[in-house]
Amino acid sequence: MSRIFFLSGMINSGMGPSHVNSFLTACDIPPIDHKTIAKKENIIGDIIEKEAQKSCTRSLQKEVQMSDTLECSYDAGWQTRGAGWNYNSISGHGTLIGKQTGKILQYEIRSKSCSVCDHHGEGVIPVHQCSKNWDGSSKAMEPDMAVSMLHKMKDCGHPVQVIHADNDSTTLSTLKLDFPELQKKDDKNHIKKGISKKLYALAAKWKELKSQSSVIPYLVRCFMYTLSRARTSDDVREGLSQIVPHVFGDHAMCSDWCTFKKDPDFRFKHLPNGQQLKADGLRQALEEMVETYKKRADQLVNMGSTQSNENFNFVVSSKAPKNRCYGRSRSLTHRVSAAVLQKNEGHTWINKVCQTASLSPGHYSNILGKRLDRKRLWQNTRQKLIKTKKRRLELKKKKSSAASLSTVREGTIYSENIELSSSEVNTCIIPSSPKLKGTENFIHFDLETTGLERTSDIVQLSAVCGTTVMNRYVMPRKKMSLAASKVTGIRVSLHDNQMFCKGEKVESVTIQTALLDFIEFLKGFENPVLVGHNILSFDIPVLLHKLSEFHLKKEFLSTVHLCIDTLKLARRLFKKDIVGNYKQQTLVSVLLNKEYAAHDAKEDVMLLQELFLGVLKDKLSKNDLCSIDFKDLFATLTPLVENKCVSSVNARKLAQQGIGLFHLQIAEQRDSSSGIETILIGASLSRKAALKICQYLKREQ
């Protein structure tokens, strides 16, 4: 008996006989013979089918009691995914769902094949429950199932007066032959998708629609708001006639939903720069689109929804997955019937089936079913709340903005036959705002040089991460200044090719060797981030100059991208009257209460690591992260600052995030209407700067 009961769970979970035996083998339970499984499945499956039909009868009675006019939504589903141009599923199902109850009133299944009949071919076919009941095409299943179900509804004395369905098939035309009085209303979700699809098709020609990610959604909202408010077909025509003039700045026909007459400083929130659309050709195309919907105004009043049918199709796909074939046997009927029971009765349907089969459902099954039903009820109630809908729209908007930003930053990464295009693909990725992921390794480093010039030679390069230390003395190629030698304690004898630190002879390497060693040191850590004191204005410019000289800059920047200047961080965190000054030696003395000999690179990095990890790290913000090549990027943005396109502060903010002028040029090439604006908004800059930068780039071209 326990194995028979397990079969209902098998149907509920979408498992087949082979999967059942695999499960039993894994549990050290002897497998069941496949013929036995098929017999028991048919026994339980027939009970499930009868219970599903009873549930539909009860739902129909309840629907009739709740409504004066019987309205149903109809949609079909198939057990194979359609390829857009080829629909060849061997089986499909259709459902009629009541508008008031949201429960299934009738369901039908069509199948073009039977495994038993196919196996015996033209020979003697044994008596069996044949699953084949259709000889036409897969596409023709949908209208045929609709006709069959509406005839059943009429025969039981409850004819359907209004049907809500999509426009993907000739269902209505077929139904009109047998039910001339039947009224058809469009599905609002499919209408919304159709409007969006047409607008995105227009966007391929009219770039004004692509100027922001919010333009097309705004137009879709205008259409759907108009249709939702309309109570008659005249209201639909009048509302649709107002949309195109409104977005093109003509508000003479606008009704109370437009705030232009109340606000003299009216600006569009979702159109480019707050201004109306201007392209005459686009206006004509939108008006032609509106006319097509005005002709169907009668079907656009009080539209219904086939969302419940789509939800049912999802439930069916969990019990009869599309990557497996169940349509060649009665198994599909059993699985669809189980989905009908779950839709109508909830997750406790299995208990009803077990009671009919004189089986005990079990204590755990009762508890689990009730728990899942409570969860579904809570989710349905929560989804209808205004705050939940607002939250859903906010998340959708954020997701759309993030997708637009990624498209501009990455360019065209995936497209049909992109590698075969004649033009060269630009794979440059525009950097995003730097963020700490939690997997970073902070590399504390310091340089000692021959002088204070940014072209000075490096005489000592030290770095530390945890207990791993790197220290190199570097033989300079130029004479070391007396001031630098006095401060660092390093003396160089170029004649003897010897180096001394505080009077003791030290081993030295060439600058190229030191740079290569430093890069290898960095490669030994995941996500390295350079940390140093006053590195943005001195250490990093000196380091990058030497890396460029030996053609190692590209390899270095591919290894490490971000840095943190503890001088800037300390200035943000501590007032000067607390620490006295912002020298590293002073900060260590005040914050760590330690004294040490400064201007020895190795000692500096050891104490800097202790200072950063012990005091400064927990107070980091994203603004403290900076791109390694900040100086070079800021230099490229100088023309924009001189032409007053952006302020010096905003230019520094862009450079700090790793964005230079060439990145803005790439963004403009990828999306001439809103590429730069998308990048600037992502960098927390204003839209006004984007317009000025676009004008500057056009003048330079």
N, C-alpha and C positions, 0 to 999 in steps of 0.2 A: 504493500500500500504506500509506503514512503516513497518508492520509486515512481509510482503513478503520480503522486502529488508533485514530485520533482519535475514532471513533464510540463505542468502548467507554468512553473517558474522558468523552464527552458523556453517556452513560447514567449513569455513576458520579456526575457532578456535577449531574445534573438538567437539563441544557441540552436545548433542542429545536432543530429544524432552523433556525428563524428566528434563534435566538441563535447557532447555529454560524456562519451566514453573516455576522452582525454582527461576530462575533469575527474571522472571516477577512478581512472588509473592513477592520477596524481594523488588521490586520497586513499590509495591502497584498497579500493573497492573493486570487486570483479566487474568487468564490463558487461553491458547488457547486449544481447543479440539485436542486430539492426532490425530484423523483422519484428521482434517483440516491441522495440521502441516505436516503430511505425504503427503497429496495432494500438498500443496504448495512447500514442499521440492522437490517433483518430478518435478514440473513445473520449478523451478529455477535450479534444478540439471540437467535436460535435456538441458537447455540452456548452463550451464557450460560445459557439455560434448561436445556439438556442437562447442563451442568457443575453447575448447581444441584441437579438431580435426583440426579446421581451423588454429590454432597456429602452430600445427605440420606441416601442409602443407606449411605454409609460411617459417618455419624454414628449411624444406627440400629444398625448392627452393633456399634459401640463401646459404645453405651448398653446393649445387651443383655448384653454381656460384663461390664459393671460393676455390673449390678443383678439381683437375684433377682425383684423385682416391678417391672414396667415402670410408672413414674409419669411423667406428662407435665403440663406447664402449657399452658393454652390461652387464647388471647385473639384478638380480631379488631380490625381497624382499617379506617377508611374514608377515602376521598380527599377528602371534604368535611366541614368542621366541622359538628357537630350543634348546633342552637340550643336544646336542652333539651326543646322540645316538638315539634320538627320534624326528622326525620332523612330526608333525601332524596338521599343520595349515590348516584350511578349505578354506583359500583364500590366493592369492599371486598376485604380479604384476611384470611386467618386462618392461624395457625401453631400447630403442636404442638412443644414444646421439651422435650427430655429433662431430667429432674431432676438426673441425675448429670453429664452432659457439658455441659449448658447450651447445646446446639446444636440446630438445627432438624431435626426428623425428617420432618415433612410440612408442606406449605403448599398453600393453595388460594386462587384468585382468582375473584371473581364480578363480572360486569358486566351492566348492564341495557341497554346501548346499543352500537351499532357504527356508525361514521361512514359506512362504505361502504353498509351496508343502509339507513341513514337517508337517504342522498343519493339512492339510486335509488328509494326508496319502493316502490310496487307494480309498478314496471317490472322489466325483466330485470336481475337482480343478477349481476354477474360473479363468477367463482370467486375467492375470497380467503380469508384466514385470519380468520374472523369472531371478534370479541372478545365478542359477546353470548352469555352462557350462563345468564342468570337473568331470570325474568319476575315474581318476587315483590317484596315491599317490601324496602327497605334493611335494616330491622331483622331480617327473617327470614334474611338472609344468614348471620348468625353461627351459629345452630344447624345450618343446612344444611351449612355448611363443616365443622363439627365432626363431624357424622354421616359425611360423605364421607371425611374423613381417618381416622376410627377404623375404617371398613370397609376402607380400604386397608391399615391396620396389621394388621387381622385376616386379610386375604387373603394377606399376605406371611408369615403364621405368627408374628406378634409382637403379639398383642392387648394393648391397654392395660388395666391393672387399676385404676389410680387416676388421676384427673384433677384438677388444681388449676385452679380458675377462679373468676371473680368471680360475683356474684349479680345482674348487670345484665340478664340475659336468661333465656329459658326453655330454655337449652341442655341442662341436666341432664334436664328433663322430656322433651325430645325424644330424648335419648340413651337414656333408660331403656326406651324402646319397643323399641329394637334391641339394647341391651346391658344387660339387667336386672342383671347381676352387677357392673357398673361402679360403683366407689366414688368419690364426689365429696368433695373437701376444699376448704374456703374459702381464698381468697387473703388472707393476713394484712394486706397493704397496704390492700386494699379494706375489710376489717373495721375496721382502724384509722380509715380515713376515715369509715366509717359511724358509728362511735362518736363521733368528733369532731363530725360533722354533727348528731347527735342532741343532744349536750351543748350545742352552740351554739344549737340551737333552744330548749332549755330555758332558756338564759341570757337569752332575750328576755323571759321571764316572771319568772325568779328571779334577782334582781340579785346574790345571793350568789355565783353562779358567775362573775360579771364583776368581783368585788371586786379581783382581781389577774389579771394576764395569765397567771399560772402555775397557776391553779386547774384550769382545764379540761385543760391538758397533764398535770397531775399525775393527774387522774382517768383520762385516757387511758393513762398509764403503768401505773396500777394494773390496768386491764383487760388490757393487752397482756402485762404481767409474769405475771399469773395464767394467761393462755392459753399463754404460752411454757413455763411450768413443768409444765403439765398433761400427763400421759402417758395418761390414760384419760378417758372422758366423765364419770365420777364425780369425778375431780380437777377438771374444768372447773366442774361444778356447785358443788362445795365451795368452790373458790377465788372464784367469782363471788359466792357468798353472803356472803363476808367483807368485800367492798369497801365497801358502803354503811354497815354498822354501824361499820367502821373510821373512815371520814371523819366520822361523826357522834359519835365519842368512845366507842363501845362496842367494847372490845377483847377481849371474852370469847371470841370465835370466832377471833381472829387466830392465825396460825401463826408460824413462826420468822422470817418476813420482816418482821414488825412489832417494833419495839424498845421498845414501851411497857412490857413486863414487865421488861426489863433496865434501863431508865432511868426512875426515878420522876419525873424532871423533864422527861418527854417533851413536846416541842412540835412541831407540824407546821411543816415548813420552807416549805411551799408553800400553806398555807391562811391566811386573813386573821388577822393578828396572832398566828399560831402556834396559833390555837384551832380546834376542830372546827366543822363546819357545824351550823346549828341549825334552819333552817326545816323544819317538819314536812311541809308540802306538797311541798317539794323532795325530802325523803327518800322520800316515797311515789312521786313521779315517777321517781326513780332506781331504786327497787326494781322498778317496772313495766318499766323499760328492761332491768334485769338479767334479769328473768324471760323476756323475749323471746330472749335469748341462751342461757339455760339450756335452753330447749326445743330448741335446735339444737346441743347439746353434742357430739353425735357428729361433726358436721362441723367442729368447732373444735379437734379433737385433731391434733397434728402438722401444722399448717397449712403449706401451701406458699406459693409466691410466683409471680406472673405478671410480676415485674419484668423478666425477660428478654424476655418478649413485648412489654412496653412499650418496652424499649430497641430492639427490632427495628422497632417502629412508627416510632420516631424516625429510625432509619436509612432506612426507606422514605420518610419525609417529606423527607429530604435529597435523594433521587434522584427522587421524584415529589412535588414541593411541592403543597400543597393549594390554592394560588392558581392552579394550572394544571390543565388537563384532559388526562389521559392514558388514562382508562378507556374511551374510545370506539375504541381501537385496540390492537394487540398491544404497543404501547410500554409499557403498564403492566405486562404480564407480564414483559417484559424487565427493567424497572427493579426490580420486586419480586424477580426471580430474582437480579439483581446484589446486592440487599440480603441475600438468603439466603446468597450466596457470601461476602460480607463478614462476616456474622455467624459462619459456620462456619469459613471458611478464613483470615480476617484480611484485611489490606489487600493482601496479595500475590495475591489472587484474580485480578486482572487479568492477571498473568503466566501463570497456568494457562489462561485463556481464549485468550490470544495464542498459546500453544504449540499448543493444539487447532486454532486457525485458521491454523497454520503462519506466524505472524507473529513478528517479533522484538519483545519487550516493551521493550527498551532498557535501557541500563546505569542511567540515572537512575531509571527506574520501579522496578527491582529494589531499589535503595538506599532510595528513598522508602518503598516498601511495607514493607521490613524495619524501617525506623526507626519507622514508625507502629505496627507490631505490637509492637515493644519498648516503646514509650510506653504502649500500651494495657495490656500485661502489667504494667508498673510501676504504672500507676494502679490496676488491679484489686488488686494485692498491697498497695499502700499503703492503699487504702480499707478493707481488712479489719483493719488494725492497731488495737489498742485506743486508742493515743494519737490516731490520726486520728479515730476515732469520738468520743472525748471532745472533741477540738477542734471537730468538726462540731456537736456538741450545744452547746458554749459559744457558737459563732458564731450558732447558731439562737436561743439564749436571748437573746443581745445584740440580735439583730435584732428579736425579739419585744418586748423591753423598749423598744427605740427606737421601734417602731411604736406601742406603747401611749402612750409619752410624747408622740409627735407628735399622736396622736388627741386627747389632753387639751389640748395646747397650741393646736392649730389648730381644734378643734371639728369639727363635721360640715361638711366642705367639699364632698364629692361624695356625692349620694344621689339616688335616683329621684324626680323631680319636686320637688326641694328648693325651687326657686324658687316653686312653687305652694302651699307649705305656708302655713297660716293664721298661724302664729306667726312673729315676726320672727327672722331668722337672725342669730346673734351671730358676727361675723367677727373679733372681737378675738383676736389671736395672743399667747399668753403667752410672754414672752421666754425664750430658752434661755441656757445658760451662755455668756458671751462668749468668743470665740476669735479669735485672729489668723489670717487666711487667707493672709497674705503679699502681698496686694495693697493694703494700707493705706497711706495717706499721713498722716504725722504732722504735725499743724498745731500749732506751738508758739505759745502766746499768753500775753498778760499784760495786766492792767488797772492803771491808777492812778486813785484815787478821791479824793473830797473828805474822806473820813474812814474810820474803821475799822468803822462800822456797815454791816450787810448791806443797808441801804436807801440807802446813800450814792450820790451821783451819780458817773458815770464821767467822768474828765477826759482820759484817754488810753487808746486800745485799739490794741494792736499784735499782729500775727500774722505768722509766717513759715513757709514750706514750701520747702525747697531755696533757690533764689535769688529766689523770689517773696515780696515783702514788702508788708504792708499796715500803715499807720500813720495813725491818726486822732486829732487833738486834738478833744475834745468840750467844747462850752460848757456848763458845769453850770447847773442851775436854782436852786441853793442856794449859800450862802457856803461857801468852802473853808476848812477848819480850818488854823490856823497851823502845827500839827505836820505835817500832810500837805503843805502848801506848802513847808515847810522841807526835808522829806525828798525830795520829787520835783523841787523847783526850779521848779514850775509856779505862776504867779501869775495870778489872774483879776480883771479889772476888770468887774464886772457893770454898772456905770454906763455905761462906754464900750463894753461888749460886746466886750472885747479879751482875748486870752490871751497870756501870755509864758512862755517856757521858758528858764530860766537867763539871764534878762534880754533875750532876743531875742523879738520878736513872731512868733507862729505863726498860721497859718490854722486856723480851727476850724469844726466842723460841729455840727448838732444831734444829740442822742442818737439820735433815730429814724433819721436818715441814717446814722450810724455803725453802728447795728445792722443796717440793711438792707445796707450795704456788707460787713459781716462775714459775713452769710448768703450773699451772692453770692460772696464770696471762698471760702467753704467749698464751695459747689456746684461750683467749678471743679476739684475734686479728687475722685478715686474713693475711696470708703470712707475718709472723713476721720476721724481720731482726734485729739481735743484732748489736748495735752500741756502741762502747766504746773506751776509750783512752788507748793505749798500751795493748789491751786485748789479742792479739795473743800470746804475749810472757809471760803474767802473768795471767790475770783474767780468761781466758778460760781454760788454763791448770789446774788451781786450781779448777775451777768449775767442769770440767770433771772428775777430780780425786775424788771429793766428790760424784758426781753422780754415778760413777762406784762403789764406796764403798757401796752405798745403792741400787744398781741395778736399777737405774733410768736413766742411760745413754741412753738406747735404746728408751725409751719414750721421753726423751728430744730431741734426734736427729730426731725423727719422727715429732716433733712439729716445730722445727726451724732448718734450714739447712745452712743459710748464715750469715755472720757477716761482719762488716766494722770496720777496725781499723783506728780511726781518726789520730793517730800518723803517720802512713804511709801516709795517705792522705795529712796531713799538710806538711810533708817533700817533697812530690811531688809538692805541689802547691806553697809553699813559701820558699824563700831563707833564710838561717840562719841569714844573716846580716839585714834582714827586721824584723824578729820576735824575734831575740836574741836567744831564745831556743824554744824547742817544747813541753815544759810542758803545760798541759792544763790550768793552772792558768795564764801562760804568754800569751798563745794564746787568752784567753778570755779578758785579759787586753789590748792587742794590737789591736785585731780585733773587739771587742765589746765595748772597753773602759769601762770595768766594773771590780770591785775588789770584791773578795769573799774569805771566809776562805776555803782553800782546804782541802782534805783528810777527808771530811765528805761525805759519799757516796751519801746521799740524795741531798746535795748541789751540788756535782759534776755532778750528772746526770741532774739536772735541768738546770745548766749552759751549760752542754755539748749539751743538746737538742737545746738550743738557738743558740749555736755556729754552730752546724751541719746544722740545718734548715735554719739559716739566712745567712751563709757564704759558707759552704762546700758542701751542697747537690747538688747544681746546677752544680758543677764541677766534679761530680762523673763520673767514667768510669768503664767499665766491669772488668778492671784489679784491681779495688779497692775492688771487691767482693771476699770473701774468704770462703771456706768451714769451718764449725765449728770445725770439727775434723782434721784440717790441720796438726797439730803436729804428730798425730798418723799415718796419711797417709804418711807423709814425712819419718817417721821412717821405714815404710815398703819398701820404695823405696831406702833406704840406700845401700842394696847390688848392685843395678844397678849403683849407683854412684861410689861405690868402684871398681866395675868391668869395669868402664868407658863406660858403655852402654849409659848413659845419663849424662849430666853435672848437677851440683848441682842446677844451675839456672833453668834448664828445669824440674828437679825433683820437685822443689818448685812450678813451674807453674802447674804441674800435680796435686800435692797435693792441691794446692789452688783451683782447679776446682773439687776437691772431688774424684780424681782418685788415688788409691793405687795399690800396686803390685798385689793383689788378683783380682782387676778389669782387669788388663792386662792378667792375667792367664785365666780369664773367656773369654775374647775376643779371646785369642788364641785357646781355646777349641771350641768356636762357629765357628770360621773361621781360620783354621790353616795357610792359605796362606796369608791372608791380614787383619785379624781381628785387630791385634795390630797396623798395619799401618793406618787403618781407624780411630782408636781412636786417634792416635798421630796427624794425619792430622787435625782431628776435634779440637784438642787442640792447633793447630798452631805450631806443632813441625815437624821436618824433617823426611823423609823416612829412612834415614840412621840409625837413632836411632832404628827404628822398626826392622831392620835386626839384629842389635846387641842384642836387647832384646830377639828376637826369638831364637838366638843362645844360649843366656844365659839360657833361660827356658828349651831348649832341653838338655843342659849339666846337669842342676839340676834334670831333670827327670831320 
